[in-house]
């Protein structure tokens, strides 16, 4: 019979399980619409952490003498200029997303960003870009607006148009 091994990874799993359990138990006291997200996410996190803890304690799935996947490098030779440009590009997309949220608000930004990213960064075809945009908007609208009834603030552009009597 194998001996269970408690280590730092197991302690982190226990910590995550505890935090997610506390979040779920607290959310049970809230109204259903408010509690739905923390309950669903917290329950998923709890059970995934439990499965990970069991794998860690029983040492299943780990081959002796092999490094963990996170220790592996994809390439020995790293082009620093390309890596720097890729990093700056990623930050540009993230900051662009935040800027669009402030300017246009969430409901308009989500489809615009998904389309722009798929078409220009992902270099997808027009049909794929439009399909990804439609389905991401549908999921966003269905979950946050239709199901959860979350009100989103207008962006600065809509607020400015309201000053001129344009828009609602």
N, C-alpha and C positions, 0 to 999 in steps of 0.2 A: 504494500500500500504506500502511495507516495505521500510525502510529508508536505503540508501546506506551508507556503512561504509568504509571510506578511512583510511588505516593504513599503517604500515611499509611494509607489504607484497605487498600491492598495489603500493607503491612507488618503490619497487624493480622491479615489473613487468613493470611499466612505464619506468624505467631506461633501462631495458633490451630491451624493445620495441624500445626505442629511439636509442640505440646503434646498434641494428640489422637493423633498418631502414636506419641509416646513412651508415652502411656497404653496404647495398644493393644499395642505391643510388650512392655511390662512385664506386661500382663495375660495374654499368651500363655503365660507361665511358671506361671500359677496353675491350680488345679483348675477344671474346666469350670464348675461351678455358681458359683464365685466370679468367674470371668473373664467370664461371659456378659454381664452388664450393661455393664462398661467397654468390652468389645470392640464390642458392638452400637452403643452410643452414640458411642464414639470413632470408629468407622468412618463412621457417618453424619455426624458433625461434620467429619471430614476431607474427605469427598467434597463436602459442601455448601460448605465453605470453599474447596475447589479450584475448584468451579464459580463461586463468587463472585469469586475471584481472576482467573479467566479473563475474566469479564465486566468486571471493573475494568480489567485490563490492555488489553483490546481496545476498551474504551469502548462496548461493545454495550449497547443498551437505555437509554442515557442520551440525552436530547434536549438539545441545546445551548440555553442560555438559560433552562432551566426549573430551578426549585428542587427539591431532593430531597424525597421525600414526608414525611420527618420534619420538615421546615421549615414545613409547612403547618399552619394553625390550623383547627380544625373550626368555630369560631365567633369572631366579633369581640367580641361582648358576652358576658362571663362573669359569671354570678351568683355572687358570692363566697360567699354563705351556702349555696347549693345545692352548690357545689364543696366547701366545707368539710364539709358533712354527708355528701356522697358519700365523701370521703376518710376521715372518721371511721367511716362504715359499713363500708368496706373493711377498715380496721384492726380493727374490732370482729369481723368474720368471721374474720380471720386469727388474732387472739388467742383467739377462741372455739374455733377448731380446735385450737390448741396446748393450751388448757385441757382440752378434751375428750380429747386424746391422753394427757395426764397423768392425768386422772381415770378414763378408761375403757380406755385402750390403743388401739393402731392398729386392730385388727380390728373393734372395735365403733364406733370414731369415724368411719371412712371412710363406711359407709352412713348413719349418723345425720347426718353433716355434709352429704353429698350431698343427702339428702332435704330437710333443713332449708333448705339454700341454694336448691335448685330450687323448693321450694314457697313459701317466704316471701320470699326476695330476688328470685328469677326469676319468681315468680308463675305457675308452671306449674300445669297441671291435675293432679288427683290421679293419673291414669293415667300421665302423662308423668313426674311426680316419682317414682312407684313404679318405673317402668321404668328411669329413669336410676339410681335407687338400686340396683336389682337388677343391672344390667349393670356398674356401677362395683364393686359388691361381688364379682361374679363374676370380673371382671378382676383385682381385688386378690387374691382368694383363689387364683385359678388361677395367677397369676404368682408371687406372693411365698410363699404357703403350700404349694401343691401342686407347682409346678415347681422353685422355688428352695429350698424347705424352710427359710425364714428364721423363726427363733423370735422372737416379739414378747413384750416384757415385758407383764405384766398392769398394768392401771391401779391407781391408789391405791384405788379402790372395791373392786376384786376382792381386793387385798391385805388391805384392812380386813375384808372378808367372811370371808377365810380365817382371820383371828384368832379369829372366832367359830365356826369349824368349818363354815362355809357355803361351798360351792363346792369345786373341786378343788385 
